[in-house]
Amino acid sequence: MTPDRLNLHLVSDATGETLNSIARATVSQFEPLTVNYHRWSLIRTRFQLHRVLEGIEGEPGPVLSTVVDRALRTDLETACARLGVPVVNVLDPVLAMLQDQVGAQASARPGKQYVLDADYFRRIDAIHFVLAHDDGQSQAGIAEADVILVGVSRSSKTPTSFYLANRGVKAANVPLVPSLPDPPGLDQPHCPVIGLTLDAEALIEIRRHRLKLIAQGHGAVHIRQDSGDYVDLESVKAELLWARRLCTRRGWPVVDVTRRSIEETAATVLQLMQAWHARHDREDAAKKAGGFAPGLL
């Protein structure tokens, strides 16, 4: 009989983000399976591992591990064998392949990916940038952006910007409002400008939820969510059409986020950024070669 509920233990000697991502990606293929996640992070001593083993024994289920310390791994595998639960060290296949290619053993140091290096500080800098340039703020600083996201209100610009910042990308976002002039400073952008859009009905649901949160935050007893252009279907359709036409007129690619997660939207933005830079590199190469190629523009 196939279980419809599963205890899944994620045991990590670092933050557990790797295991969380792997678990989400794999469990999503087994709908409608209900998974009870047990997350055990920063497990670096036998005392900490003992607490994990008590948890596994109390609620048995398969174990995914990224523990690299050999002694702790052995203890974990021995205990899981005794309890009759499977354990998979998810890094092993990749580590084995790299060791074969490099011809050296992995260092087996936990949390080594989380170091205060240049890449780390680049991500922190990008997060500060997003905070300073969210929703059209600090227009003068947009010249430092790696990408500019434009779109109507509640089209996922801010969460996408923060996700990109975690990848070290400085993302500014600028709202498109039909009653206002076209966004300033974007006539000859120094970086890719990408529009975000979505289905009108989906946008209205997001906006209504936002209005409800605002009403609760201000202690309002009642708020009419069915009035005004902000959530009127025909007005929202017209707003989205205006924004798409603006992007088309400016030559900005548009990403429909209706059925995309933030992660998928960010991945598409990164692809469009690569295409933009590749095109501009070709144009620059053609100019330097003395043979300007109009077809590249």
C-alpha positions as CSV (number, residue, x, y, z in Angstrom):
1,M,0.0,0.0,0.0
2,T,1.4,3.4,-1.0
3,P,1.5,5.8,1.9
4,D,-0.1,9.2,1.5
5,R,1.9,10.7,4.4
6,L,5.7,10.5,4.9
7,N,8.2,11.6,7.5
8,L,11.2,13.0,5.8
9,H,14.3,13.9,7.9
10,L,16.7,16.4,6.4
11,V,20.0,16.3,8.3
12,S,22.7,18.9,7.5
13,D,25.9,20.2,9.1
14,A,25.2,23.6,7.6
15,T,22.1,25.7,7.0
16,G,20.2,22.9,5.2
17,E,19.3,25.0,2.2
18,T,20.7,22.4,-0.2
19,L,18.6,19.7,1.3
20,N,15.5,22.0,1.3
21,S,15.9,22.6,-2.4
22,I,16.4,19.0,-3.2
23,A,13.5,17.9,-1.1
24,R,11.1,20.4,-2.7
25,A,12.2,19.5,-6.2
26,T,11.7,15.7,-5.6
27,V,8.7,15.7,-3.4
28,S,6.8,17.9,-5.8
29,Q,6.8,14.9,-8.3
30,F,4.7,12.8,-5.9
31,E,1.4,14.7,-5.5
32,P,-0.8,14.4,-3.5
33,L,1.8,13.0,-1.0
34,T,1.8,14.9,2.3
35,V,5.3,15.2,3.7
36,N,6.1,16.0,7.3
37,Y,9.5,17.6,7.1
38,H,11.9,17.3,10.0
39,R,14.8,19.7,9.5
40,W,18.0,19.2,11.4
41,S,20.6,21.9,10.7
42,L,24.1,22.7,12.0
43,I,24.6,19.1,13.2
44,R,28.3,19.0,13.9
45,T,28.8,17.1,17.1
46,R,27.8,13.7,18.4
47,F,25.6,15.3,21.0
48,Q,23.7,17.1,18.3
49,L,23.5,14.0,16.2
50,H,22.1,12.1,19.2
51,R,19.1,14.5,19.3
52,V,18.6,13.9,15.6
53,L,18.6,10.1,16.1
54,E,16.0,10.4,18.8
55,G,13.8,12.3,16.5
56,I,14.2,9.8,13.7
57,E,13.4,6.9,16.1
58,G,10.3,8.8,17.4
59,E,8.9,9.5,13.9
60,P,10.6,7.0,11.5
61,G,11.1,8.0,7.9
62,P,13.7,8.2,5.2
63,V,16.7,10.5,5.8
64,L,18.5,12.9,3.4
65,S,21.9,14.0,4.6
66,T,24.6,16.4,3.6
67,V,26.8,15.6,6.6
68,V,30.4,15.5,5.4
69,D,32.2,14.6,8.7
70,R,33.1,10.9,8.3
71,A,32.6,9.9,11.9
72,L,29.2,11.6,12.1
73,R,28.2,10.0,8.8
74,T,29.1,6.6,10.0
75,D,27.1,7.1,13.2
76,L,24.1,8.3,11.3
77,E,24.2,5.4,8.8
78,T,24.7,2.8,11.5
79,A,21.7,4.2,13.5
80,C,19.5,4.4,10.4
81,A,20.3,0.8,9.5
82,R,19.4,-0.3,13.1
83,L,16.1,1.6,12.9
84,G,15.4,0.2,9.4
85,V,15.1,3.6,7.7
86,P,17.0,4.4,4.5
87,V,19.5,7.2,4.4
88,V,20.9,9.0,1.3
89,N,24.0,11.2,1.4
90,V,22.9,13.5,-1.5
91,L,26.3,15.0,-2.1
92,D,28.1,11.7,-2.6
93,P,27.6,11.2,-6.4
94,V,28.8,14.8,-7.2
95,L,31.7,14.6,-4.8
96,A,32.8,11.3,-6.2
97,M,32.6,12.6,-9.8
98,L,34.6,15.7,-9.0
99,Q,37.2,13.7,-7.0
100,D,37.7,11.5,-10.1
101,Q,38.0,14.5,-12.4
102,V,40.3,16.6,-10.1
103,G,42.3,13.7,-8.7
104,A,42.0,14.9,-5.1
105,Q,39.9,14.2,-2.1
106,A,37.2,16.6,-0.9
107,S,38.1,18.5,2.3
108,A,35.0,17.2,4.2
109,R,34.7,20.6,6.0
110,P,31.0,21.4,6.9
111,G,29.5,24.7,5.6
112,K,32.4,25.5,3.4
113,Q,30.1,27.1,0.8
114,Y,29.2,29.8,3.4
115,V,32.4,31.8,3.5
116,L,32.8,35.6,3.8
117,D,34.3,36.0,0.3
118,A,33.8,38.5,-2.5
119,D,30.8,36.6,-3.8
120,Y,29.1,36.8,-0.3
121,F,29.7,40.5,0.0
122,R,28.4,41.0,-3.6
123,R,25.1,39.4,-2.6
124,I,24.9,41.6,0.5
125,D,25.6,44.7,-1.6
126,A,22.9,43.6,-4.1
127,I,20.3,43.2,-1.2
128,H,21.1,46.7,0.0
129,F,20.7,48.0,-3.5
130,V,17.3,46.4,-3.9
131,L,16.1,47.9,-0.6
132,A,17.3,51.4,-1.8
133,H,15.8,51.1,-5.3
134,D,12.5,49.3,-4.7
135,D,9.4,50.6,-6.4
136,G,11.2,53.4,-8.3
137,Q,13.1,54.8,-5.3
138,S,16.4,56.6,-5.7
139,Q,16.3,57.1,-9.4
140,A,19.8,58.5,-9.5
141,G,21.3,55.2,-8.3
142,I,19.6,53.1,-11.0
143,A,22.7,53.7,-13.1
144,E,24.4,51.0,-10.9
145,A,21.7,48.4,-11.6
146,D,22.5,45.1,-13.4
147,V,18.8,44.8,-14.5
148,I,15.7,47.0,-14.2
149,L,12.3,45.3,-13.8
150,V,9.2,47.2,-14.8
151,G,5.6,46.4,-14.5
152,V,2.2,47.4,-13.0
153,S,1.6,47.4,-9.3
154,R,1.8,43.9,-7.7
155,S,3.3,42.1,-10.7
156,S,6.1,40.4,-8.6
157,K,8.8,43.0,-9.2
158,T,9.9,43.2,-5.6
159,P,10.1,39.5,-4.7
160,T,11.8,38.8,-8.0
161,S,14.3,41.6,-7.3
162,F,15.2,40.2,-3.9
163,Y,15.6,36.7,-5.3
164,L,18.0,38.0,-7.9
165,A,19.9,39.9,-5.2
166,N,20.5,36.6,-3.4
167,R,22.3,35.6,-6.7
168,G,24.4,38.8,-6.5
169,V,22.3,40.7,-9.1
170,K,21.5,44.4,-8.5
171,A,17.9,44.7,-9.6
172,A,16.0,47.9,-9.5
173,N,12.3,47.9,-10.1
174,V,10.2,50.7,-11.5
175,P,6.4,50.8,-11.4
176,L,4.4,51.5,-14.6
177,V,1.4,53.7,-13.9
178,P,-0.8,54.8,-16.8
179,S,-1.6,58.2,-15.3
180,L,2.1,59.1,-14.9
181,P,4.7,59.9,-17.6
182,D,6.9,57.1,-18.9
183,P,9.6,56.1,-16.4
184,P,12.5,58.6,-16.5
185,G,16.0,57.6,-17.3
186,L,15.1,54.5,-19.4
187,D,15.4,56.0,-22.9
188,Q,18.9,54.6,-23.4
189,P,19.3,52.1,-20.6
190,H,22.8,50.9,-19.7
191,C,21.5,47.5,-18.6
192,P,18.6,45.2,-19.6
193,V,15.1,46.4,-18.9
194,I,12.5,43.6,-18.5
195,G,8.8,43.9,-18.1
196,L,6.7,41.6,-15.8
197,T,3.1,41.0,-16.5
198,L,0.4,38.5,-15.6
199,D,-3.2,37.5,-16.2
200,A,-5.7,40.2,-15.2
201,E,-7.8,38.0,-12.9
202,A,-4.7,36.7,-11.1
203,L,-3.5,40.3,-10.6
204,I,-6.9,41.3,-9.2
205,E,-6.7,38.5,-6.6
206,I,-3.3,39.6,-5.5
207,R,-4.4,43.2,-5.2
208,R,-7.5,42.3,-3.2
209,H,-5.3,40.3,-0.8
210,R,-3.0,43.3,-0.5
211,L,-6.0,45.6,0.2
212,K,-7.2,43.2,2.9
213,L,-3.8,43.2,4.6
214,I,-3.7,47.0,4.5
215,A,-7.1,47.2,6.0
216,Q,-6.1,44.8,8.8
217,G,-2.9,46.7,9.4
218,H,-4.8,50.0,9.8
219,G,-7.5,48.4,12.0
220,A,-10.2,49.0,9.4
221,V,-13.5,47.2,10.0
222,H,-14.4,47.1,6.4
223,I,-12.9,47.9,3.0
224,R,-14.6,47.9,-0.4
225,Q,-12.4,45.6,-2.5
226,D,-14.8,45.6,-5.5
227,S,-14.6,49.4,-6.2
228,G,-12.1,51.5,-8.0
229,D,-9.9,50.9,-11.0
230,Y,-7.3,49.1,-8.9
231,V,-9.4,45.9,-8.8
232,D,-11.9,46.5,-11.6
233,L,-11.5,43.8,-14.3
234,E,-11.8,46.0,-17.3
235,S,-9.6,48.7,-15.9
236,V,-6.9,46.2,-14.9
237,K,-7.1,44.7,-18.4
238,A,-6.6,48.1,-19.9
239,E,-3.7,48.8,-17.5
240,L,-1.9,45.6,-18.4
241,L,-2.4,46.2,-22.2
242,W,-1.0,49.8,-21.8
243,A,2.0,48.4,-19.9
244,R,2.7,45.7,-22.5
245,R,2.4,48.2,-25.4
246,L,4.9,50.5,-23.6
247,C,7.4,47.6,-23.2
248,T,6.9,46.7,-26.9
249,R,7.4,50.3,-28.0
250,R,10.6,50.5,-26.0
251,G,11.9,47.1,-27.1
252,W,11.8,45.6,-23.6
253,P,11.1,41.9,-23.4
254,V,8.1,40.9,-21.2
255,V,7.8,37.9,-18.9
256,D,4.4,36.5,-18.0
257,V,4.6,35.5,-14.4
258,T,1.0,34.2,-14.0
259,R,2.0,30.5,-13.7
260,R,5.7,31.1,-12.8
261,S,7.2,30.8,-9.3
262,I,9.5,33.6,-8.2
263,E,12.4,31.2,-8.9
264,E,11.2,30.5,-12.4
265,T,10.7,34.2,-13.1
266,A,14.2,35.0,-11.9
267,A,15.7,32.2,-14.0
268,T,14.0,33.7,-17.1
269,V,15.2,37.2,-16.2
270,L,18.8,35.8,-15.9
271,Q,18.5,34.2,-19.4
272,L,17.2,37.5,-20.9
273,M,20.1,39.3,-19.2
274,Q,22.6,36.9,-20.8
275,A,20.9,37.4,-24.2
276,W,21.1,41.2,-23.8
277,H,24.8,41.2,-23.0
278,A,25.6,38.7,-25.7
279,R,23.8,41.0,-28.3
280,H,25.6,44.1,-27.0
281,D,29.0,42.2,-27.1
282,R,28.4,41.3,-30.7
283,E,27.5,44.9,-31.5
284,D,30.6,46.2,-29.8
285,A,32.8,43.7,-31.6
286,A,31.3,44.7,-35.0
287,K,31.9,48.4,-34.3
288,K,35.5,47.7,-33.3
289,A,36.0,45.7,-36.4
290,G,34.9,48.7,-38.4
291,G,32.0,47.0,-40.0
292,F,28.8,48.0,-38.3
293,A,26.2,45.4,-38.7
294,P,22.7,46.9,-38.6
295,G,21.1,43.5,-38.4
296,L,22.6,43.0,-34.9
297,L,20.5,45.9,-33.4
